[in-house]
Each structure stands twice: as C-alpha cells, then as structure tokens.
C-alpha cells in the first residue's frame, strides 16, 4: 500500500469564452524550409557567409519559446503572449523565480491532462508558495497540445502556479466551465510524444491531492515511494529558435556534410555557415545543411558550390592602404549593442610592395593582428590571423581597381566588409597631397546632456597622412593617423580609428570628410564617428555608444595685430559659457575682451574664470571655481577655437570655440561666442 501524502489541495477541476482553434491548430509544425539556399561560387580570395535563419524556420511560431526538461524527455512550448499576456507574465514570474525547477508532476489523467507546478519533487513533496492569482484570460480552446492554467473550482480568477497540458481535445469540457480555462502556451513539433510518455506512466492513489499521481519504475510489492519513482519537470528555461552564441539551448540546431572537403572548407558557427576555398584547390562541392529540433525532427537543404569565373589580371598600385572594417554605425544611439559594435568594427592598414606582396595589420577588439601575404595574379589574397581565446580571423581581399581594395573579414561566423583606399602622393616636390600643411581645429560634440564637447587638432602631411590628437568629452586622450584618400564624391575621406581607455576596451570609429572645394560659410570638417565607452571607463558616467558628428574648419593662426574673433584690427567682446551637465554647477557666462594681441581677458568682476589661448595650436585652457562640500574647488577646462565661427549640430548659434570640463564628478560644455 502506498502511503498517503497529506498536503493542501488545489483543485484541478478544469474549465473559459472567446474564439477557438481547431483541434490540430495547437501544434506548430516541425522544422521547415523557409527559402531555398542559392548556389554559391567560392573563389581563391572569397569568403561566403550564409545566415541559416534566412532559410530554415518554425512556421507560425512568433512567441517566446520555453524548453521543458522532464524525467521523460524534453519538449518545447511557445508562450502565447498575444492572447493571454497577463497569464504569460504570471508564468514567467514563477519560472524566473526558479519554482519550476524540480517541480512534481502530481496529476496525470490519461486521455485528459498532465498537471504540474504546485509541488516540489521531493519526499515528502512541499507546496510551492504562490503569488496573487491572475485574472482569467480565456481566449483559446483547450485542444490537444495546448497548455493552460489550473484553478480552484467555482473561482475563474484563482489561477496561480499550477499548469497542465491537454492530452486530448478537451474543449467541450474545459471551455465551458469556471469561466473557461486560460490557454497560454502550446507544445511545439512532436513534443507531445514526451507528454504522452508522461501520461503512459502508471497512476497511483496516494491520497488527497495525490490521488492521480504518476509513479515510474514501481516494483511489484513496493510499499514505499522512493525519490526515483517521482515524475518531475526538471527545469523550464527560455530557448531561442536559433543558436545565438549563448549557453541557452536552441530549438533548432544545425549540422553540415561536405562532399568535397579537399576543395571547399565549410564551417558552422551558431546559425552561420562559412565557405572558403582550400588554398590551391579546385573543384566543386555539395554542402548539406540539416536543421534538427529537440525532438529529432529534421529537414535539410543542399548548397551547390562551384568555382568562381577567373577574374581579370590586375596590377596593384604599391602604397599604403587604409580603411574601416565593419558595417558602420548601425544601431548606435538609443540603446545600442556596445558589444556588437566593439566586436564588429575595426581598422585595416596594409602596405603593398612592388613585388606584389603586402604586410600590415588589422585592429579588432582592441588588438592588433599582423597580416602578411603575397597577392596572386589577380590582386587577391586570403590570410588568417590566429587569436588566443577568440575565433581566428580570416581576411579575404582583392583589388577592385589599381588603387582600391575591397574584401571581407570573417570571424566566428560574423562577416565584416571593408574598403581600403590609398592616397598616391609621394610627398616629394610636384607630388604632394593638396591638404599638405593644413591645420584644422575640430569639435566633437557629445550627444546628450551628460558631457560637453570633445576636441581635436589635426595637420595633414605631404603624403596625405593626418596627424590627429585630442580629448574626448570625458577627458580621455586619443591619437589617430588617418590617411586622406579620395572618396570620389568631392571629398577627402579620412577613416578614423583609435583604441581608447585602459586595455583598449573602447574606441572611436568612423569617417571624417573634408571637401575638396570648401563652400563659403560651411564647415570644412564633418563626418560621423562612433564613440564607445566601456564599463570600466575611469569616470562615474555609464558606459555608452554615441554617434559624434565632428565639425571644424581650417585653422589659421591670427597675424600680429589681427584679433582672431573679429578677423581684423578690432578687439572683440566674447562670452565664455560654462554649461554643466547637471545642476551641481550653475550655468554662467562671464564676459571678456579678445584683444588685437589675442590675449583674452575676463572683464567681469570678480573674475570667475581663468583663460589662456595658444595661437599656434588653437587651444584654450583655463579653470573656474565651484563650491564642493563648503569648499572652493578649481575645475580645469579646455577647448579649441575656430578661425571662422561654426554652429554645432543641433545648435542655433555660431561659436568661436568649443570644449569641455570634467573633474570631480562635474562635467559639461565650454562654448566661446561673441
């Protein structure tokens, strides 16, 4: 005789209103082909990356999927947030609290339901604490494979933590009693085979709530229930449809079969297939991709892979080529993915020699990876850089013309395009870059209110290499040496990249544009730069990814007897606005006089600000006083000035200079105007 386990009873009397599904609609289909994978051509210097999410799927599945791991096997179920949002949230609250880990399947009625969620799978079972009941949301019919909430008899709004799977079409019963039983999920694919296996476990009467409890592996004459006899839900965890690089098991997994590995290398990372040609090999291959769900259902497609038609031989132009690697500033602003930006954007610099070989480096994730390879007769090459603890990086490049390189960087299933250009100037007499010896002052306005304006100064040498140095708005120094190349649209393009912060865990990445023929009154420097600040930045402000729009102009130091602000032999009045990001410092704008000797003087008394100007570089520095804890604290600031006034992005007034202060928890903008 099995002992009676006396525990509080939650009635499983099951019974709802709304529209109905047909009996078969509760089950989603097994893995299916959503689009055919096209044939691919893979050449000696090409990388093909295919996202299998574009070609396989689970038709009709749109909601969050949960993997239910039981003592009888695993199954997936889709949460139906669109028809029972409060009930889904109620279920997730219990799931996230871990109460469905080792939960007892305490009720099994073959041909009717299997129920769980109310008790722990231990001896004796313990009641799982409940939260406030959820309001009934009956909308879907209780057909086979649907998952619904259990509740107390005669109380439609009494569901808490217990739920059940319908083993049959119970709509005629459960849809028409107690306000209808709320269906909030459905079992996917062939997962009902696992639920049916639970329902096939012999049922015993252990008394009270456990009068229909399934017990497995009970031996003849066994008088006591053992732990191994209990049927349990071992865990309920979120499950992505596709592998996403996390530890969470996905509903679909992929595998590959390669008919000709001697010619084509096929690798699988998550949901991405990467195809490359074995160096020196020729021939075709067939790559079979199989998608499998957690219950073993499969569907497959075959990718025909052939050789690329031989390109036209090309003579690459020797020189230094530089370019940005990555998709750009997509997603920056708002709540961007900083990790994706850091891992997916870099900088390429290579030197092509007369013997058709090249050396150089790829900056990626704050590290410099050396590159070295000969170019084939068609100006192409594939080179792999090894990394410790991270996937290796493969660079495939080719000359699109004599002085333009295009290609792809592949790592861990990610594919990052690049274009690298050169500035064919020797720097010798008669062959110098048109921007040679030009100096620029540039503001790097910080979007948002938490910081001021970073800045940079920049000069371009005879070969077109810009020497750029400055500070970001949080005081972080940076240097870069972008090459001024012809963008082909009337601008000089400077691909700007610099690792910043300790351990190079942050960066600036983007483009600076300088028009070949500047328009009167327009800025001579524009562009878009992504500023990535990591979690371990030295200041207290949060990590972020912002898009900075640099703006600046050619800087010409004023001649003797000419005031920078007025542009002639007339002294100029100015305002130096201190605009804090928080209210810990009051905004104030002391007045001053910019003399013909270009020595700015604060005329307001008492003097609240110190100010100095270096005409050779265009930098201004100084300090102002603020009260902190009853004490006067001197706060330094710095900025650049413009030879001609400019309006910052989003600003209404033209400024003669812009910068920042950032110290002791205070931060903000410095703006010089007349």
C-alpha positions in Angstrom: 0.0 0.0 0.0 1.4 3.4 -1.0 1.4 5.9 1.9 -1.0 8.8 1.8 0.8 12.2 1.4 -1.4 14.8 3.2 -0.8 18.2 1.6 -3.1 21.2 0.9 -5.2 20.5 -2.2 -5.5 22.9 -5.1 -8.5 21.7 -7.1 -7.8 20.6 -10.6 -11.4 20.9 -11.7 -10.8 22.4 -15.0 -12.9 24.8 -17.0 -13.4 29.6 -20.4 -15.2 32.2 -23.7 -13.7 33.6 -26.9 -12.6 32.4 -30.3 -11.5 28.8 -30.8 -8.7 26.9 -32.6 -9.4 23.7 -34.5 -8.2 20.5 -32.8 -5.0 20.4 -34.8 -4.0 24.0 -34.5 -2.5 23.7 -31.1 0.6 22.1 -32.6 3.2 24.0 -34.6 4.9 22.3 -37.5 8.3 20.7 -37.3 11.4 22.4 -38.8 10.7 23.6 -42.3 12.5 25.3 -45.3 11.5 29.0 -45.4 13.6 29.7 -48.5 15.9 27.7 -50.8 19.6 28.3 -50.3 21.0 29.5 -53.6 24.0 28.0 -55.3 27.3 29.7 -54.3 30.6 30.5 -56.1 33.7 30.4 -53.9 37.0 31.6 -55.3 40.5 31.6 -54.1 40.1 35.0 -52.3 36.5 35.0 -51.3 34.6 34.2 -48.1 30.9 33.3 -48.3 28.9 33.5 -45.1 25.2 32.3 -45.1 22.8 33.1 -42.3 20.7 29.9 -41.9 18.0 31.9 -40.2 17.1 33.1 -43.7 16.5 29.6 -45.0 15.1 27.5 -42.1 12.4 28.1 -39.5 9.4 27.1 -37.4 6.3 28.2 -39.4 3.8 30.1 -37.4 5.9 30.4 -34.3 6.2 34.0 -33.1 6.2 33.9 -29.3 8.8 33.2 -26.7 9.8 29.6 -26.5 10.4 27.7 -23.3 12.3 24.4 -23.1 10.7 22.0 -20.6 13.1 19.3 -19.4 11.4 16.4 -17.7 12.3 13.0 -16.4 10.7 11.5 -19.5 12.4 13.8 -22.1 12.3 17.4 -23.3 9.7 19.4 -25.2 9.3 23.0 -26.3 6.3 25.1 -25.8 5.5 28.6 -27.2 4.1 31.2 -24.9 1.1 33.0 -26.4 1.6 36.5 -25.1 -0.8 38.0 -27.8 -3.8 36.1 -26.4 -3.1 35.8 -22.7 -0.5 38.5 -21.8 -1.1 38.6 -18.0 -1.1 34.8 -17.7 2.2 34.6 -19.7 3.7 37.2 -17.4 2.4 35.3 -14.4 4.0 32.1 -15.7 7.3 33.9 -16.4 7.4 35.3 -12.9 7.3 31.8 -11.4 9.7 30.5 -14.0 12.3 33.3 -13.4 12.0 32.6 -9.6 13.1 29.0 -10.3 10.0 27.3 -8.8 9.6 25.1 -11.9 13.0 23.6 -11.3 12.4 20.1 -10.0 8.6 20.5 -9.9 6.5 17.4 -9.3 4.1 16.1 -11.9 1.4 15.4 -9.3 -1.6 14.7 -11.5 -1.9 12.5 -14.6 -5.3 11.6 -16.2 -4.6 9.6 -19.4 -6.6 10.9 -22.3 -7.3 14.2 -20.3 -4.4 16.2 -18.7 -1.0 16.1 -17.2 -0.5 18.7 -14.4 2.4 20.2 -12.5 3.7 23.4 -10.9 2.3 23.2 -7.4 4.7 20.9 -5.5 8.4 20.1 -5.3 9.6 16.7 -6.5 10.9 15.5 -3.1 9.7 13.3 -0.3 7.5 14.4 1.2 6.5 16.9 -1.6 6.3 20.5 -0.4 3.8 23.1 -1.6 5.4 25.8 -3.8 4.5 29.3 -2.5 2.0 31.2 -4.7 1.7 34.8 -5.7 -1.6 36.7 -6.1 -4.0 34.9 -8.5 -4.1 36.1 -12.1 -7.2 37.3 -13.8 -8.7 34.7 -16.1 -7.9 35.3 -19.8 -9.8 32.6 -21.7 -9.4 33.1 -25.4 -8.2 29.9 -26.9 -9.8 26.5 -26.9 -8.3 23.6 -24.8 -7.4 21.3 -27.7 -4.7 18.7 -27.6 -1.2 20.1 -27.1 -2.3 23.4 -25.5 -1.1 24.4 -22.1 -3.5 26.0 -19.6 -3.6 27.2 -16.0 -5.3 25.1 -13.3 -7.6 26.9 -10.8 -10.0 26.4 -7.9 -13.5 25.2 -8.6 -16.1 27.9 -8.9 -13.5 30.7 -9.0 -12.4 31.8 -12.5 -9.7 34.2 -11.3 -7.9 31.8 -9.0 -5.0 30.5 -11.2 -1.5 30.8 -9.6 1.4 28.5 -10.2 -0.1 25.2 -11.4 -0.5 24.4 -15.2 -1.4 21.4 -17.3 -1.0 20.1 -20.8 -4.2 18.9 -22.6 -3.7 15.3 -23.8 -6.8 15.4 -26.0 -9.4 17.9 -27.3 -10.9 18.9 -24.0 -12.7 22.0 -25.5 -16.3 20.6 -24.9 -15.4 20.3 -21.2 -12.8 22.9 -20.2 -14.0 25.7 -22.4 -17.4 25.7 -20.8 -16.9 25.7 -17.1 -15.5 28.0 -14.4 -15.2 30.9 -16.9 -13.1 28.7 -19.3 -9.5 27.6 -18.6 -6.9 30.0 -19.9 -4.7 28.6 -22.6 -1.3 30.5 -22.5 1.0 28.2 -24.4 1.2 25.3 -26.9 3.5 22.4 -27.2 5.6 22.5 -30.4 6.6 20.0 -33.0 6.4 16.4 -31.8 6.9 17.4 -28.2 3.6 15.8 -27.3 5.4 12.4 -27.7 7.2 13.4 -24.4 4.0 14.5 -22.7 2.3 11.2 -23.9 5.2 9.3 -22.4 4.5 11.0 -19.0 0.8 10.1 -19.4 1.8 6.5 -20.0 3.5 6.3 -16.6 1.2 4.2 -14.2 -1.0 6.3 -12.0 -1.4 5.6 -8.2 -3.7 6.9 -5.5 -1.5 8.4 -2.8 -4.5 10.2 -1.2 -5.7 13.8 -1.1 -4.2 15.9 -3.8 -2.1 12.9 -5.0 -4.9 10.6 -5.8 -3.8 10.6 -9.5 -0.1 10.8 -9.2 2.1 9.1 -11.8 4.9 7.0 -10.3 7.6 5.4 -12.5 9.6 2.2 -12.0 7.4 0.9 -9.2 8.3 -2.6 -8.4 5.9 -5.4 -7.5 5.3 -5.4 -3.8 6.9 -2.0 -3.3 5.3 -0.4 -0.3 7.1 3.0 -0.1 7.5 5.7 -2.7 11.1 6.4 -3.5 12.7 9.6 -5.0 13.4 7.8 -8.2 9.7 7.0 -8.6 8.6 10.6 -8.9 7.9 12.2 -12.3 9.2 15.7 -12.4 9.7 18.8 -14.5 13.5 19.3 -14.0 13.7 22.8 -15.5 11.9 25.3 -17.6 14.2 27.7 -19.5 13.9 30.2 -22.3 15.0 28.7 -25.6 15.9 30.8 -28.7 14.7 29.3 -32.1 18.2 29.5 -33.5 21.6 29.2 -31.8 22.6 32.6 -30.6 26.1 32.1 -29.2 24.8 31.9 -25.6 24.6 28.8 -23.4 20.8 28.7 -23.8 19.9 25.6 -25.8 18.1 26.5 -29.0 15.0 24.8 -30.5 16.8 24.3 -33.8 20.4 23.1 -34.3 22.3 22.8 -37.5 24.8 20.3 -38.9 26.8 20.1 -42.1 28.0 17.4 -44.5 30.7 18.3 -47.1 31.0 16.2 -50.3 34.5 17.6 -51.1 36.4 18.9 -48.1 39.6 18.8 -50.2 38.3 21.7 -52.3 35.9 23.6 -50.0 36.1 24.3 -46.3 32.7 24.6 -44.7 32.4 25.6 -41.1 29.4 26.2 -38.8 29.2 28.8 -36.1 25.8 29.1 -34.5 23.4 29.8 -37.4 26.1 30.9 -39.8 27.8 28.7 -42.5 31.2 30.0 -43.7 32.5 28.7 -47.1 36.1 29.2 -48.2 38.2 27.5 -50.9 41.2 25.4 -49.8 44.3 27.2 -50.9 45.4 26.0 -54.3 42.5 23.6 -54.7 39.9 23.5 -57.5 36.6 21.6 -57.9 33.0 21.8 -56.8 31.3 20.6 -53.6 27.8 20.0 -52.2 27.2 21.2 -48.7 24.2 19.6 -47.0 22.7 21.6 -44.1 20.4 19.8 -41.7 18.1 21.6 -39.2 17.0 19.5 -36.3 14.6 20.3 -33.4 14.9 19.0 -29.8 12.7 16.0 -30.6 14.8 14.9 -33.6 12.7 16.2 -36.4 14.9 17.1 -39.4 14.8 19.0 -42.7 17.7 19.5 -45.0 18.9 21.6 -47.9 22.0 21.1 -50.2 24.1 24.0 -51.3 25.9 23.5 -54.7 29.3 25.2 -54.5 31.3 25.9 -57.7 34.4 27.8 -58.7 34.4 31.5 -59.5 35.0 32.5 -63.0 38.6 33.7 -63.2 38.9 37.4 -62.7 40.9 39.7 -65.0 44.6 40.0 -64.0 45.3 43.3 -62.3 48.4 45.3 -61.4 48.0 46.7 -57.9 49.4 50.1 -57.1 52.1 49.9 -54.4 51.5 52.1 -51.4 49.7 52.3 -48.0 46.0 51.4 -48.0 43.7 52.1 -45.0 40.1 51.5 -44.3 37.4 50.9 -41.8 36.2 47.4 -41.2 32.6 46.8 -40.3 29.0 47.6 -41.1 29.2 51.2 -39.7 27.3 53.0 -37.0 24.1 50.9 -37.3 22.3 50.7 -34.0 24.3 53.5 -32.4 22.2 55.9 -30.3 19.3 55.0 -28.1 20.1 51.6 -26.5 22.7 50.2 -28.9 24.6 47.0 -28.6 28.0 48.1 -27.4 29.4 44.6 -27.6 28.4 44.1 -31.2 29.9 47.4 -32.1 33.2 46.6 -30.3 33.4 43.1 -31.9 32.2 44.0 -35.3 34.2 47.1 -36.2 37.9 47.6 -36.8 40.6 49.2 -38.9 42.8 47.8 -41.7 46.1 49.2 -42.7 48.4 47.4 -45.3 51.4 48.3 -47.3 51.5 46.9 -50.8 55.0 46.4 -52.2 56.4 46.4 -55.7 56.8 42.6 -55.6 53.0 42.1 -55.3 53.2 41.2 -51.6 51.8 43.1 -48.6 52.2 43.5 -44.9 50.1 45.3 -42.4 47.7 44.9 -39.5 44.1 44.5 -38.6 42.8 46.3 -35.4 39.9 44.3 -34.0 38.5 44.2 -30.4 41.4 46.5 -29.3 44.1 44.1 -30.5 46.5 44.4 -33.5 46.7 41.3 -35.7 49.6 41.1 -38.1 48.8 40.4 -41.8 51.3 39.2 -44.4 50.8 37.5 -47.8 51.6 37.6 -51.5 49.0 38.7 -54.0 48.0 36.4 -56.8 48.0 37.4 -60.5 44.5 38.9 -59.9 45.5 41.0 -57.0 43.8 38.7 -54.5 44.8 37.0 -51.2 43.4 35.2 -48.2 45.2 35.4 -44.9 44.3 34.0 -41.5 45.3 35.6 -38.2 45.4 33.4 -35.1 43.9 34.7 -31.8 44.1 33.2 -28.3 40.8 32.6 -26.7 38.8 34.0 -29.6 37.9 32.7 -33.0 40.6 33.1 -35.7 40.2 35.9 -38.1 40.3 35.4 -41.9 40.8 38.3 -44.2 39.9 37.9 -47.9 40.9 40.9 -50.1 41.2 41.8 -53.7 41.9 44.9 -55.8 38.7 46.3 -57.3 40.9 48.6 -59.4 44.5 49.6 -59.3 44.2 51.7 -56.1 41.1 50.3 -54.4 40.9 47.2 -52.2 37.7 45.5 -51.2 37.2 42.5 -49.1 35.7 40.7 -46.1 36.8 39.9 -42.6 35.4 36.7 -41.1 35.5 35.6 -37.5 33.2 33.2 -35.6 30.5 33.3 -38.2 30.5 37.1 -38.4 31.2 38.8 -41.7 32.6 42.4 -41.8 33.1 44.2 -45.1 35.8 46.8 -45.8 37.1 49.2 -48.5 40.7 50.3 -48.2 42.0 53.3 -50.3 45.4 54.9 -50.8 46.5 58.4 -51.4 49.1 58.1 -54.2 51.3 61.0 -53.1 55.0 60.6 -52.6 55.3 63.8 -50.6 58.2 64.9 -52.9 58.2 68.1 -54.9 55.4 68.1 -57.5 53.6 65.2 -55.9 52.3 66.4 -52.5 48.8 66.0 -51.1 46.5 69.0 -51.7 45.8 69.3 -48.0 49.5 69.3 -47.2 50.5 71.6 -44.3 46.8 72.4 -43.5 45.9 72.6 -39.8 42.4 72.0 -38.5 40.6 72.5 -35.2 37.6 70.2 -34.7 34.9 70.0 -32.1 33.5 66.5 -31.1 30.1 67.4 -29.7 28.7 64.8 -27.3 25.1 63.9 -27.9 23.0 64.1 -24.7 23.4 66.2 -21.7 25.9 64.3 -19.6 29.1 65.6 -21.1 30.5 68.6 -23.0 32.3 68.8 -26.3 35.5 66.8 -27.1 38.0 68.3 -29.4 40.9 67.5 -31.8 43.6 69.3 -33.7 44.8 67.9 -37.0 47.5 68.5 -39.5 48.0 66.8 -42.9 51.5 66.0 -44.2 52.7 65.9 -47.8 51.7 62.3 -48.3 48.2 62.9 -47.1 48.6 61.3 -43.6 46.7 63.3 -41.0 48.1 63.6 -37.5 45.2 63.9 -35.2 45.3 64.4 -31.4 42.7 65.5 -28.9 40.5 64.6 -26.0 37.0 63.1 -25.7 34.5 64.9 -23.6 35.3 62.9 -20.6 38.9 63.9 -20.7 40.3 60.7 -22.4 43.2 61.4 -24.7 43.4 59.9 -28.2 45.6 60.0 -31.2 44.9 58.8 -34.8 46.7 58.9 -38.1 44.1 58.5 -40.8 45.1 58.8 -44.5 43.3 61.4 -46.6 42.0 59.5 -49.6 39.8 60.5 -52.5 36.2 59.5 -51.6 35.1 60.0 -55.2 32.3 62.4 -54.2 34.1 65.7 -54.0 35.5 65.0 -50.5 38.7 63.8 -49.0 37.9 60.8 -46.8 39.8 60.1 -43.5 38.9 56.7 -42.0 39.3 57.4 -38.3 40.0 54.7 -35.7 41.6 54.8 -32.3 41.5 52.4 -29.4 40.9 54.2 -26.1 40.6 53.5 -22.4 42.6 51.1 -20.3 43.2 47.8 -22.1 41.8 49.3 -25.4 38.3 48.2 -24.4 36.8 51.2 -26.0 37.3 53.0 -29.3 36.4 55.8 -31.7 35.5 54.6 -35.2 34.1 56.5 -38.2 34.8 58.8 -41.0 35.9 62.4 -41.3 35.2 64.3 -44.5 37.0 67.4 -45.8 35.5 68.9 -49.0 38.0 69.4 -51.9 36.4 72.8 -52.6 35.0 74.2 -49.3 31.8 76.3 -49.6 31.9 79.7 -48.0 30.3 79.7 -44.6 30.2 75.9 -44.4 32.3 73.7 -42.1 35.5 72.3 -43.7 35.3 69.2 -41.4 32.3 67.0 -41.0 31.6 63.3 -40.6 30.2 60.6 -38.2 32.2 58.9 -35.5 31.1 56.2 -33.1 32.4 56.8 -29.6 32.3 53.6 -27.5 32.9 53.9 -23.8 33.2 50.6 -21.9 32.0 49.6 -18.4 35.4 50.2 -16.9 35.9 53.8 -18.0 37.6 56.0 -15.4 34.6 58.3 -14.8 31.4 57.6 -13.0 29.1 58.1 -16.0 27.7 54.9 -17.5 29.1 53.0 -20.5 27.7 54.0 -23.8 27.9 54.1 -27.6 27.3 57.5 -29.1 27.4 58.9 -32.6 29.5 62.1 -32.6 29.3 64.5 -35.5 32.7 66.2 -35.8 32.6 69.8 -37.0 35.5 72.1 -37.6 37.5 74.1 -40.1 40.9 75.0 -41.3 42.7 76.8 -38.5 45.0 79.7 -39.5 46.8 81.4 -36.5 46.0 85.1 -36.4 48.5 87.5 -37.8 50.1 90.1 -35.5 47.7 92.9 -34.8 44.6 90.9 -36.0 42.1 89.6 -33.5 41.1 86.0 -34.0 37.4 86.7 -33.1 36.9 89.8 -35.2 39.2 88.8 -38.1 40.5 92.4 -38.3 42.4 95.0 -36.4 39.5 95.4 -33.9 39.2 93.9 -30.4 36.2 91.7 -29.9 33.9 91.1 -26.9 33.1 87.5 -26.0 31.2 85.2 -23.8 32.7 82.1 -22.3 29.7 79.9 -21.3 30.2 77.3 -18.7 27.2 74.9 -19.2 27.2 72.0 -16.7 25.6 68.6 -17.5 24.0 68.6 -14.0 22.7 71.2 -11.7 25.6 70.7 -9.3 27.2 73.7 -11.1 25.2 76.7 -12.1 25.4 77.8 -15.8 27.2 81.1 -16.1 28.8 83.1 -19.0 31.5 85.6 -17.9 32.2 88.4 -20.4 35.6 89.2 -21.8 37.7 91.1 -24.4 39.7 89.4 -27.2 42.4 91.9 -27.9 44.5 92.6 -31.0 47.4 90.7 -29.4 44.9 87.8 -28.9 45.2 87.7 -25.2 41.7 87.1 -23.9 40.8 88.9 -20.7 37.8 88.3 -18.5 36.3 91.8 -17.8 33.7 90.6 -15.4 34.5 91.2 -11.7 35.2 89.4 -9.5 37.0 87.2 -12.1 35.2 83.8 -12.0 37.3 82.2 -14.7 40.9 81.9 -15.8 41.6 81.7 -19.6 44.6 81.3 -21.8 45.0 80.9 -25.6 47.8 79.4 -27.6 47.6 80.9 -31.1 50.0 78.3 -32.7 47.7 75.3 -31.9 44.3 76.9 -31.4 43.9 75.5 -27.9 42.4 77.4 -25.0 42.7 76.3 -21.4 41.7 77.6 -18.0 39.8 76.9 -14.9 36.8 78.1 -12.9 35.8 77.8 -9.3 32.9 75.9 -7.8 31.8 75.0 -4.3 32.1 71.4 -3.2 31.2 70.5 0.4 31.6 74.0 1.5 35.0 74.4 -0.1 36.1 76.2 -3.2 37.4 73.8 -5.8 39.2 74.8 -9.0 37.9 73.0 -12.0 40.0 72.9 -15.2 38.6 73.1 -18.7 40.0 73.0 -22.3 38.7 73.7 -25.8 39.7 74.6 -29.3 38.9 77.8 -31.2 37.8 78.2 -34.9 39.2 80.7 -37.3 35.7 81.2 -38.6 32.6 80.7 -36.3 30.7 77.5 -36.7 27.3 76.2 -35.5 27.5 72.8 -33.7 25.0 70.1 -34.7 21.6 71.0 -33.2 22.9 74.4 -32.1 21.3 77.6 -33.2 24.3 80.0 -32.5 27.6 80.1 -34.2 30.5 79.6 -31.9 34.2 80.6 -32.0 35.2 77.6 -29.9 34.0 74.6 -28.0 35.3 72.2 -25.3 34.6 70.6 -22.0 35.2 70.4 -18.3 35.2 67.1 -16.4 36.5 66.7 -12.9 35.4 65.5 -9.5 32.0 64.3 -10.7 31.2 67.5 -12.5 31.1 67.7 -16.3 29.8 70.0 -19.0 30.4 72.2 -22.0 32.6 75.2 -22.7 31.4 77.4 -25.5 33.1 80.6 -26.8 30.8 83.1 -28.6 30.7 86.8 -29.3 
